[in-house]
Amino acid sequence: MIKIYTDGACKGNPGPGGWGAIIMGIEGKVEIHGGDRDTTNNRMEMTAVIEALKNINQQSDCHLTVFTDSTYVLKGMTEWIAGWKKNNWISSTKKPVKNKDLWLILDLLVSKYDIDWVWVKGHSGHPENERADSLANIGVDELL
């Protein structure tokens, strides 16, 4: 089983942003981060998960638990995405789904794994979430 902790950050929304992730598995712990000069917080939250999934060197039958403090990512993956796909990426408000490009990538990546999605309250002292937040802010700071 692999545990992934993710977070995104943005200085302004939109503005420069960063993402961070911690991947914990049988091979140990890996920390990754990055950023984008012109983005939004939601895009960075999604990018953190995408980049973590891209960095997993396990077979597709492994079980993952993804921890996020983003209800946007959590609900997107557990509640909304099936309807978006059914409705040709049109939201319940009859508008195109925001961040469709990232949702398509995320949908493809998650199809390879058995994933449990877990929400954690941000900035509440959860050690791995706090570290993922720090990594996301490093991603922003490296751009400034």
C-alpha positions as CSV (number, residue, x, y, z in Angstrom):
1,M,0.0,0.0,0.0
2,I,1.2,3.5,-0.9
3,K,0.1,6.7,0.9
4,I,0.3,10.0,-0.9
5,Y,-0.1,13.4,0.8
6,T,-0.6,16.4,-1.5
7,D,-1.1,20.1,-1.3
8,G,-1.1,23.2,-3.5
9,A,-0.4,26.8,-2.8
10,C,-0.9,30.1,-4.7
11,K,0.3,33.6,-4.1
12,G,-2.7,35.4,-5.6
13,N,-5.4,33.4,-7.3
14,P,-4.5,33.5,-10.1
15,G,-0.8,34.1,-9.6
16,P,2.4,32.1,-9.0
17,G,1.7,28.8,-7.5
18,G,3.3,25.6,-6.2
19,W,2.5,22.0,-5.4
20,G,4.0,19.5,-3.1
21,A,3.6,15.8,-2.5
22,I,4.9,13.1,-0.2
23,I,4.8,9.5,-1.4
24,M,5.2,6.8,1.3
25,G,5.6,3.2,0.3
26,I,7.6,0.1,0.9
27,E,10.6,1.7,-0.7
28,G,10.5,4.6,1.7
29,K,9.5,8.2,1.4
30,V,9.9,10.6,-1.5
31,E,9.1,14.3,-1.5
32,I,8.5,16.2,-4.7
33,H,7.5,19.8,-5.5
34,G,7.2,22.3,-8.3
35,G,5.4,25.4,-9.5
36,D,3.9,27.5,-12.2
37,R,4.2,31.2,-12.7
38,D,0.6,31.8,-13.6
39,T,-2.0,29.4,-12.1
40,T,-4.7,28.9,-9.6
41,N,-4.8,27.1,-6.2
42,N,-7.2,24.5,-7.6
43,R,-4.8,23.7,-10.5
44,M,-1.9,23.3,-8.0
45,E,-4.0,21.0,-5.8
46,M,-4.7,18.9,-8.9
47,T,-1.1,19.0,-10.1
48,A,0.2,17.8,-6.8
49,V,-1.9,14.6,-7.2
50,I,-0.9,14.2,-10.9
51,E,2.8,14.5,-10.2
52,A,2.7,12.1,-7.3
53,L,0.9,9.5,-9.4
54,K,3.4,10.0,-12.2
55,N,6.2,9.3,-9.7
56,I,4.9,6.0,-8.5
57,N,7.0,3.0,-9.6
58,Q,4.5,0.3,-8.7
59,Q,2.4,-2.0,-10.7
60,S,-1.1,-1.0,-11.6
61,D,-2.7,-3.4,-9.1
62,C,-1.3,-1.7,-6.0
63,H,-3.6,0.1,-3.6
64,L,-3.1,3.8,-3.0
65,T,-4.5,6.2,-0.4
66,V,-4.4,9.8,-1.5
67,F,-4.7,12.4,1.3
68,T,-5.8,15.9,0.3
69,D,-7.0,19.0,2.0
70,S,-8.8,20.1,-1.2
71,T,-12.5,19.4,-1.3
72,Y,-12.3,20.4,-5.0
73,V,-10.0,17.4,-5.8
74,L,-11.8,15.0,-3.4
75,K,-15.3,15.7,-4.7
76,G,-14.1,16.0,-8.3
77,M,-12.7,12.5,-8.1
78,T,-15.3,10.8,-5.9
79,E,-18.6,12.6,-6.9
80,W,-18.4,14.9,-9.9
81,I,-16.2,13.3,-12.6
82,A,-18.6,10.5,-13.6
83,G,-21.3,13.1,-14.4
84,W,-18.8,15.3,-16.2
85,K,-17.7,12.4,-18.4
86,K,-21.3,11.4,-19.0
87,N,-22.3,15.0,-20.0
88,N,-19.3,15.5,-22.2
89,W,-17.4,17.6,-19.7
90,I,-20.3,20.0,-19.1
91,S,-20.9,20.9,-15.4
92,S,-24.3,20.9,-13.6
93,T,-24.4,24.6,-14.2
94,K,-24.3,23.9,-18.0
95,K,-20.9,25.4,-18.4
96,P,-17.6,23.7,-19.5
97,V,-15.8,22.0,-16.6
98,K,-13.0,24.2,-15.3
99,N,-9.5,22.6,-15.5
100,K,-10.7,20.0,-17.9
101,D,-7.1,19.5,-19.2
102,L,-6.0,18.4,-15.7
103,W,-9.1,16.4,-15.0
104,L,-8.5,14.3,-18.1
105,I,-4.9,13.6,-17.1
106,L,-5.9,12.8,-13.5
107,D,-8.7,10.5,-14.8
108,L,-6.2,8.6,-16.9
109,L,-3.7,8.2,-14.1
110,V,-6.2,7.1,-11.5
111,S,-7.6,4.4,-13.8
112,K,-4.4,2.4,-13.2
113,Y,-4.9,2.0,-9.5
114,D,-7.3,1.1,-6.7
115,I,-7.4,4.5,-4.8
116,D,-9.0,5.6,-1.6
117,W,-9.5,9.3,-1.3
118,V,-9.2,10.9,2.1
119,W,-9.8,14.5,3.1
120,V,-7.7,16.0,5.8
121,K,-8.3,19.5,7.3
122,G,-5.6,21.8,6.1
123,H,-3.4,23.8,8.5
124,S,-4.6,21.6,11.4
125,G,-1.3,20.2,12.5
126,H,-1.4,17.0,10.5
127,P,2.3,16.3,10.0
128,E,2.3,15.0,6.4
129,N,-0.2,17.6,5.3
130,E,1.8,20.4,6.9
131,R,4.9,19.0,5.1
132,A,3.1,18.9,1.7
133,D,2.1,22.5,2.3
134,S,5.7,23.4,3.0
135,L,6.8,21.7,-0.2
136,A,4.1,23.5,-2.2
137,N,5.3,26.8,-0.8
138,I,8.9,25.9,-1.7
139,G,7.6,25.4,-5.3
140,V,6.2,29.0,-5.2
141,D,9.3,30.5,-3.6
142,E,11.5,29.0,-6.3
143,L,9.6,31.0,-8.9
144,L,9.9,34.3,-7.1
